[in-house]
Amino acid sequence: MKKSVLILLVQFVVIGAVWAQESGTQPPAEVSESNRVRNQADERIYQMALRYNDINVAKAKLYDLMERNPRNLRYPELLASLYFEMEQYSSSALVALDMLERDDKNISALEIAAYSLEQVGALERALPHFESLHLLSGDLFSLYKTSYLQYTLKKYDEAMNSVNMLIKNSKAGEQNVTFPTENNQTQEVTMAAAALNLKGLIYKDQGSNNEARTAFQEALQKNPDFELAKTNLASL
C-alpha cells in the first residue's frame, strides 16, 4: 500500500496542470477571480514545500485550499496521502473517511482508509473498505487482504470463499506477495501460493489438519522455497 500511496503522492508533486484538469470537481463559476489567484499561490507554495521537505507548510496550504474549495476532493486526497506517508494513520484514516462520505467509490480514499484503519488495529472497520476496493478496482492484493482480515477476525466461511476466489483467478500466479523470513529478510511468493497457505491456516484453525496439510503442500508446489508454508506444514 505504502508504495501505491507514495506513487500517488509523487504524481501530485508536479501538479500545475492537474489542478486545472480536476476543476470538474468544483464548478468554475463558484471560484471567484480572487480565490483563483489565491489557489494558484497556495498550490505553488505547496509544491515548493514538498520539494524542500517542509511537510508542515505543505499541510497548512492544503488546509487553506480545502477551506476555500470545500467541494474539491483533490485537496483532502493529497492531505490523506501526506498523513499516511508520515505514518499518522489516525489522521489519514479520518480524512479518507470524510472523503468517502462524499464519494463512497473514491478508490484513493478507500485505499488510504483501508490500510490506515488496519495500521491502527481497527480491523472490523478496515475490512469493508478492502472489500469495496477489490469490487471496484479488481485489485487482487485487496482480495488477499480481505481474506486475511476475515481469517484474523475468525470469519472462516467468508475467508474461505475469498481465498477460493483468489486461487481460481488466473492472474494469481503472476502477482507476488512479500512475507518476512526468519533471518529478518523478506521473500516474494506468488499470490496463488500465499492464498493456498492462508487456506491451510483456515483449515488448521478449524481443526481440519488433513485439509490444512494438503493446502500447505500445494502452496509449496507453487513456491518450493516458501518459508512460511514450510513452517506451517511442520507445525502440523
N, C-alpha and C positions, 0 to 999 in steps of 0.2 A: 504494500500500500504506500509505504513512505516513498518508494521510488516513483509511483504514479502521481502522487501529490506533488513531489518535487518537480517532476516534468511539467505538471500543471503550473506550478509557480514560475518556473523558468520561462515558460511560454508567455507569461504575462509581464516579464521584466521589460521587454520592448513592446509596448502595447499602444503606442500612439494611434496606430491605425485601427487597432482592435476596439478601442473605446468608441470610436465613431461608428464602427460596424455594429456594435452592440446597442446602439441608441434605440433600437426597436423595443428594448425592454422599458424604455421611458419615452413617451411621445415627445418629439422635438418641440411641439407647441408649448409644452409645460416648462421648458427651460428658457428662462429669460436670458437676454444677452449678457447681463452682469454675472449671472450664475454660470453661463457657459465659459466666460473668461476665468472665473474663479475655479471652475472644474479643471480647466486646462492647466492652470498654475499648480493646483494640488496634484494633478496627475504627474506633472514634471518633477515636482518635489518628491513624490512617492517613488518614482523611478530612480532619482538620484539617491534617495535614502537606501534603497535596495542595493544600488551599485556600491555604496560606501558602507554597507552592512550596518546601517543605523536603523534597526528594526523598530525602535520606539517611535521615531519620526514617521516611518512608513505606516505604522498602525494608526498614529494620530491623524495622518492625512486620509486614510481610509475611513476613519470615523467621521471626519468632516464631510467627505464625499457621500457617505451613507446618509448623514443628516440632511444634506442638501438635495439628495436624489433618492428618496425613500423607495421608489418603485424599481430602481435598477439593481438587479440581483448580482451583477458582476462585482460590486464592491464588497458585499459580505462574503462572496465566494473567495475573493482574494484574502480577506481577513481570516476566514476559517483556515485557509491554506497556510497562512503565516503562523497562526497559533499551533497548527499541527506540526509544522516543521520545528517549532520551538519546544515541542513536546508539552505544550499546555493543553492537554487533551480535554479537560473540562470546558475550557473556553471554546476550543474548536468544535466540540460537540454542541454546545449551546447555540453558537452561530449557525451551524449547519441545520439544527433542528428548527430554528426560526425560519430559515430559508425553505425548509420542507413544508412548513405551514402555509407558505405562499405558492409553492410549486412542488407537489409530492412526487414528481417524476424527474426532478433535477438530479442527474447522475453524479455530478461532483458533490452535491450536498449529501446524497445517500452514501457515497463512498467515505467521505470525511466523518459523517455521523456514525456509520457502522464501525469503522476502525477506532475512532475516538472513544466510543462507548465501550468497546471491547477492552481498550487500554485501561480504562478506569474501573473495569470489573463489572460493568453493567451488562452482563451477557444477555439477559432476558430482553433488554431494550435494544441491544445490538442486533440480535437475531433477525427480526423482521426487516431491518434495513439491508442486511446481507441478502435475504430472500428477494426483496424488491430489486436490489441491484442486479441479481442474476436474471430475474424475469425480464427486466428492461434492457439489459445490455448483452445477455447471453454469456457473460464472463464466467469461465469455468472455475477460476480461483474463488469467486464469490460463492459458487455452488459448493466447493470444497469447504470453505469457511462455514457455510450454512450447516453442512453435515457435521462438521466438527463441533460446532456450538450445540447442535441438537444432541449429539452424543454426550458432551460435557454436562448438559442440563438433564441428562437421562431421558430424553425424548427418543427412545430407541427405535420405535416404529418409523417415526419421521426421519431419523438419521439413516436408517437402513434404506428407506425409499430414495433419499438424496444420494447416498453412496451408489446405489444401483443405477441411478440416472447417470452418474458420473462415469461409472465403469463402462456403460453401454455407449458412451459418447466416443466417436471415432477419434476426436481430437485430443482425448485424454492421454494418448500415448505420445503426443507431440509437444505437450507443455510440461514444464518442470516445476517442482516444489522444493524449497530448501529446508533441510532439517539439521539440527545440531548433532554433532557426533561426540563420542566420549572424550576425545582429545581436544575439546573446545574448538574444533573446526566446524565447518558446515559441509553438507553433502546435498547435491541435487539429485532427485529421483523424478521419474515421470509421474504425472498426475494420476495415471492409472494404478501405478504401484502404491502411491500414497492412499488412494481410495480403497484398495484391497487391504492395506494394513489397517485402515480405520474400520473396515468391515470386520476384520478379525477382532479388533478391540470391542466392537459392539457385541459380537458373539461371546467373547470372553466374559464381558460384564454380565451377560445373561446366563452364564454357566454352560454354554454350548461349546465345550472345548474342542470337540472334533471338527465342527464347522470353523471355529477360530483357527485351528491348525491349518486347515485347507486354505483359508484366506491368506494367512501369513506366507504359506508356501507359494501361493500364486503370486503374491507381491514379490517374492524373491525370484520367481521365474521372470518377472518383468525387469527387475533390477537385482542381480545376484549379490551386489555389494551393499544393499540397503541395510545399514546397521540397526536401525530401529526395528525393522521387521525381524531381523535375526534375534535381537534381544527379546522381542515379544514372543517369538516362537519358542525360544529357550525357556521362557518363564512358564510355559505350559507343562 
